[in-house]
Amino acid sequence: MTTSRPNFKPLRILLSEGTSTSAREAVTVLGLAGHVVDVCDPAGAGLARFSRFVRTYHRCPGMRENPLGFLRFIENLLATGDYDVLLPIHEQGFLFARVQERLIPLAGLALPSFASYRAAHSKAGFSRMLSELGLPQPETRIVAGADALRAAVRFPCVIKTTIGTASRGVWVVRDDADLALAMRELEAGNGFAGEVLVQARVAGATEKAQGVFCRGELVGFHATRQIMEGAGGGDAIKRGVRRDRVRDDLAAIGRHLAWHGALSIDFIMPDDDSGPFYIDCNPRLVEPMAAWLAGIDLVDLLLRISLGETPEVAPATREGVVTHQAIQVLLGSAQRGGSRRGLLRICRDIWCRGGDYVGSTEELTPVRMDWLSAVPLVMTAVLLLVSPGLSHVLAKRGWGQHLLDARTVATIESEAF
C-alpha cells in the first residue's frame, strides 16, 4: 500500500519514543510513505533504532523518571522548526495532552482534552465510562485496599491496577496461590496506593480495535483477532476481522469524549458471539501495520488530523488479512516452555512462510523491506536459542522509561507541573 494523494509532500515527523512495538510499526508505515522520521527514546537500542527509515535517533531523558526533563527535550527539538508533526505513539500522549497548548504552536499534534485523555487512560475511568454509556464489560468491581480486594475476588478473575500498560499491573487469578502472588506484587509495587479493578474472567478470543477520530467523529477503523498469544499476552499472530458493533461502540466512546486523535480498545469475543466485552482502552494507535496491510493507513489519517485537516471517512478494511510478529512468536514460545529444537523449527517456518505462517506477513521486523530490522530479530533468536529462559528478561525490556507509573501520573497531574 502506498500513498495515492495528489501533490504529496513528505512530512518531517518527530516520534515520541522508539522502544514499543507500536513505535516500530509506525516507523515502517511512515518510512514507506516517504516521510522523514526522527525518534526520541531514552533507551540506547530501542526497536526503532534498527530501521533504514529513521533519520536521527535522539537519546532523551526518560519520561517515567524525569517527565519535565523529557518535555523540555521535546520542546527544544520542536523549537528548531525542523518538524511538521509531533506523533505521540505511546503513553507520552498523557504528558503532551497536559501541556498541549505549549506544543501546538511548535508542530502539528492531534490529542483530545487532558480530561478526556485521563478518562481513557485510567482503567477505572474507562470501566466507569462503559457503565455510563451502557456498553458491555465483564462483571467489574473497583476497590481500594488489600482487605477490599480480598473480599471482592471470585475465582477465576483478573486483577488490574488502574495505571499500567504492556501487561504491567495485570494478574490472572485462578486460585488462592495466584491471589497470594498478586497481593505480594501489589504490596511491593505500591499498587494499593490507587484503585484496583477485579473483573470476572470471560472465556473467548481476545480482539482489538482501533480508530482515528477528528473532533469526536470516527474517520478510520480496524479490528483484529488474536490467533496466537505472544509474550505478556501480546499478539504473536493476528487476523483482520469485521466488527460493525465494535465500530459503533468505539464511535460512541469517541463522541462521548470528544476524542481527537487515535483511540484503541481491547475486548473479549466469546465463542457464542454473546460479546463483545470491553476490557481495556489505549488512547493511542496500537501496532498500525496490520491495518496498513489490510488497506487503511491510520497513521496517515492521524498525520492529516494533526495538521488540521478533516479527512473523509475511510472505507472498511479487508477481512482475513493475517500478520505476525516473529519476535513475539519466539518470546511467547520460549515463555511457554518451548525447546531449542522447537524454536529452530519456528525460525524455519517463519523464514520459509510455512506452517502457521502460510499467507501471513511480518509486521514488526519487515526484513525484506527494511534490512536493519533483522538486528533485533536475529539477536532475540540467538539469545533464546542459547537460553530459552531469557524470554522473560527480554520481554521486560519493553517496559522502559517511556512508560508511565502512578508516581509519574501524579506528577504530571499536579498543579505545579
Residue pairs with C-beta under 8 A, 6 or more apart in sequence:
1 32
1 292
1 293
1 295
1 297
2 32
2 33
3 33
3 34
3 297
3 300
8 34
10 33
10 34
10 35
10 36
11 35
11 36
11 84
11 85
11 303
11 307
12 35
12 36
12 38
12 82
12 83
12 84
12 85
13 30
13 35
13 36
13 37
13 38
13 83
13 84
13 85
13 87
13 303
14 38
14 39
14 40
14 74
14 77
14 78
14 83
14 85
14 86
14 87
14 107
15 23
15 26
15 27
15 30
15 37
15 38
15 39
15 40
15 48
15 87
15 89
16 23
16 40
16 74
16 86
16 87
16 88
16 89
16 90
16 92
16 93
16 96
16 402
17 23
17 39
17 40
17 41
17 46
17 48
17 63
17 89
17 90
17 92
17 402
18 24
18 27
18 39
18 40
18 41
18 43
18 46
18 47
18 48
18 49
18 54
18 57
19 41
19 43
19 46
19 47
19 48
19 397
19 398
19 400
19 402
20 47
20 89
20 90
20 166
20 398
20 402
21 47
21 234
21 287
21 325
21 328
21 364
21 398
22 89
22 90
22 284
22 285
22 286
22 287
22 288
23 39
23 41
23 46
23 47
23 48
23 89
23 90
24 47
24 48
24 51
24 364
24 365
24 373
25 287
25 288
25 289
25 363
25 364
26 87
26 89
26 285
26 288
26 299
27 37
27 39
27 48
27 51
27 53
27 54
28 51
28 53
28 289
28 366
28 369
28 370
29 288
29 289
29 292
29 297
29 299
29 300
30 37
30 53
30 299
31 37
31 51
31 52
31 53
31 54
31 370
32 53
32 369
33 297
33 299
33 300
35 303
36 55
37 53
37 54
37 55
38 54
38 55
38 56
38 57
38 58
38 77
38 83
39 46
39 48
39 49
39 54
39 56
39 57
39 58
40 58
40 60
40 73
40 74
40 77
41 48
41 49
41 57
41 58
41 59
41 60
41 400
41 402
42 59
42 60
42 61
42 62
42 63
42 70
42 400
42 401
42 402
43 400
43 401
43 402
44 59
45 376
46 57
46 400
47 364
47 376
48 54
48 57
49 57
50 372
50 373
50 374
50 375
50 376
51 370
51 372
51 373
52 370
52 371
52 372
53 370
58 73
58 77
60 70
60 73
60 74
61 69
61 70
61 73
62 70
62 400
62 401
62 402
63 70
63 91
63 92
63 95
63 401
63 402
63 403
63 404
63 408
64 401
64 402
64 403
64 404
64 405
64 408
65 401
65 408
67 95
67 408
67 411
67 412
67 417
68 417
70 92
70 95
71 95
71 99
74 86
74 103
75 102
75 103
75 106
77 83
78 86
78 103
78 106
78 107
79 106
83 106
83 107
84 107
84 108
84 307
85 107
85 108
85 109
85 303
85 306
85 307
86 96
86 103
86 106
86 107
86 108
86 109
86 306
87 299
87 302
87 303
87 306
88 96
88 109
88 111
88 284
89 284
89 285
90 165
90 284
90 402
90 403
91 121
91 165
91 284
91 402
91 403
91 404
92 402
93 111
93 117
93 261
93 283
93 284
94 117
94 118
94 121
94 283
94 404
94 409
94 412
95 412
96 103
96 109
96 111
97 111
97 112
97 113
97 114
97 117
97 118
98 114
98 412
98 413
98 417
99 417
100 109
100 111
100 114
103 109
108 303
108 306
108 307
108 308
109 306
110 260
110 261
110 262
110 302
110 305
110 306
111 117
111 260
111 261
112 257
112 258
112 259
112 260
112 261
112 283
113 258
116 257
116 258
116 259
117 283
118 125
118 413
119 125
119 126
119 129
119 257
120 126
120 129
120 253
120 257
120 259
120 263
120 281
120 282
120 283
121 163
121 281
121 283
122 162
122 163
123 160
123 161
123 162
123 163
123 164
123 197
123 280
123 281
124 142
124 162
124 195
124 197
125 162
126 278
126 280
126 281
127 137
127 140
127 142
127 197
128 142
129 253
129 256
129 257
130 136
130 137
130 278
131 137
132 256
133 252
133 253
133 256
135 249
135 252
135 253
135 278
136 275
136 276
136 277
136 278
137 199
137 277
137 278
137 279
138 158
138 199
138 200
138 201
138 202
138 268
138 277
138 279
139 199
139 200
140 197
140 198
140 199
140 200
141 152
141 197
141 198
141 199
142 195
142 196
142 197
142 198
143 149
143 151
143 152
143 195
143 196
143 197
143 198
144 192
144 194
144 195
144 196
145 192
146 183
146 186
146 187
146 192
149 159
149 183
149 186
149 192
149 196
149 198
150 179
150 183
152 198
153 159
153 173
153 179
153 198
154 198
154 200
155 173
155 174
155 175
156 172
156 173
156 174
156 200
156 201
157 173
157 198
157 199
157 200
157 201
158 170
158 171
158 172
158 173
158 197
158 198
158 199
158 200
158 201
158 279
159 170
159 171
159 173
159 182
159 186
159 196
159 197
159 198
159 199
160 169
160 170
160 171
160 196
160 197
160 199
161 168
161 169
161 170
161 186
161 189
161 191
161 194
161 196
161 197
161 406
162 194
162 195
162 196
162 197
163 169
163 194
163 404
163 405
163 406
163 409
164 170
165 282
165 403
165 404
166 232
166 234
166 398
166 399
166 403
167 232
167 233
167 234
168 399
168 403
169 189
169 191
170 233
171 178
171 181
171 182
171 185
172 178
172 201
173 179
173 182
185 191
186 192
186 196
190 406
193 406
194 406
199 279
202 268
202 270
202 275
202 277
202 279
203 268
203 270
203 271
204 268
204 269
204 270
204 271
204 275
204 277
205 225
205 226
205 268
205 269
205 271
206 225
206 226
206 229
206 233
206 235
206 266
206 267
206 268
207 223
207 224
207 225
207 226
207 241
207 243
207 246
207 266
207 267
207 268
207 269
207 276
208 223
208 224
208 226
208 235
208 238
208 264
208 265
208 266
208 267
208 286
209 221
209 222
209 223
209 224
209 243
209 246
209 247
209 250
209 264
209 265
209 267
210 221
210 222
210 223
210 262
210 263
210 264
210 265
210 282
210 285
210 286
210 288
210 291
210 298
211 218
211 219
211 220
211 221
211 222
211 247
211 250
211 251
211 254
211 262
211 263
211 264
211 298
212 218
212 219
212 220
212 261
212 262
212 263
212 285
212 298
212 301
212 302
212 305
213 219
213 254
213 259
213 260
213 261
213 262
213 263
213 305
214 260
214 305
214 310
214 311
215 258
215 260
215 310
216 254
216 255
216 257
216 258
216 259
216 260
217 251
217 254
217 255
217 313
218 247
218 250
218 251
218 254
218 313
219 301
219 305
219 311
219 312
219 313
219 314
220 291
220 296
220 298
220 301
220 311
220 313
220 314
221 247
221 250
221 296
221 314
221 316
221 317
222 240
222 290
222 291
222 294
222 296
222 298
222 317
223 240
223 241
223 242
223 243
223 246
223 247
224 235
224 238
224 239
224 240
224 241
224 290
225 238
225 239
225 241
225 269
226 235
226 237
226 238
227 235
227 236
227 237
227 238
227 239
227 322
228 235
228 236
228 237
228 324
228 329
228 332
228 356
229 235
229 236
229 332
230 236
230 325
230 328
230 329
230 331
230 332
231 328
231 331
231 332
231 335
231 391
231 394
231 395
232 395
232 398
234 325
234 328
234 332
235 287
235 325
235 328
236 324
236 325
236 328
236 329
236 332
237 322
237 323
237 324
237 325
237 329
237 356
237 357
237 360
238 290
238 322
238 323
238 324
239 320
239 321
239 322
239 323
240 290
240 294
240 317
240 318
240 319
240 320
240 321
240 322
241 319
242 316
242 319
243 276
245 276
246 265
246 267
246 276
249 265
249 276
249 278
250 263
250 265
253 259
253 263
253 265
253 281
254 263
257 263
260 305
261 283
261 284
261 302
261 305
261 306
262 283
262 284
262 285
262 298
262 302
263 281
263 282
263 283
263 284
264 281
264 282
264 283
264 284
264 285
264 286
265 278
265 280
265 281
265 282
266 278
266 279
266 280
266 281
266 282
267 275
267 276
267 277
267 278
267 279
268 275
268 276
268 277
268 279
269 275
269 276
270 277
285 298
285 299
285 302
287 325
287 363
287 364
288 298
288 299
289 323
289 363
289 364
289 366
290 321
290 323
290 363
291 297
291 298
291 317
292 298
292 299
293 321
293 323
293 361
293 363
294 317
294 318
294 319
294 321
295 315
295 317
295 318
295 321
296 314
296 315
296 317
301 311
301 314
304 311
305 311
321 361
322 359
322 360
322 361
323 360
323 361
323 362
323 363
324 350
324 356
324 357
324 360
324 361
324 362
324 363
325 362
325 363
325 364
325 365
326 350
326 362
326 364
326 365
326 377
327 364
327 365
327 376
327 377
327 380
328 364
329 346
329 350
330 343
330 346
330 347
330 380
330 381
330 384
330 391
331 380
331 384
331 391
331 394
331 395
333 342
333 343
333 346
334 343
334 384
334 388
334 389
334 390
334 391
335 391
335 392
335 395
337 388
338 346
338 388
339 388
340 385
340 388
343 381
343 384
343 385
343 388
344 385
345 355
347 381
348 354
349 355
349 356
349 357
350 357
350 362
353 359
353 360
362 368
364 373
365 373
365 374
365 376
365 377
366 373
367 373
367 374
367 377
380 394
383 390
383 394
384 390
384 391
384 394
404 412
411 417
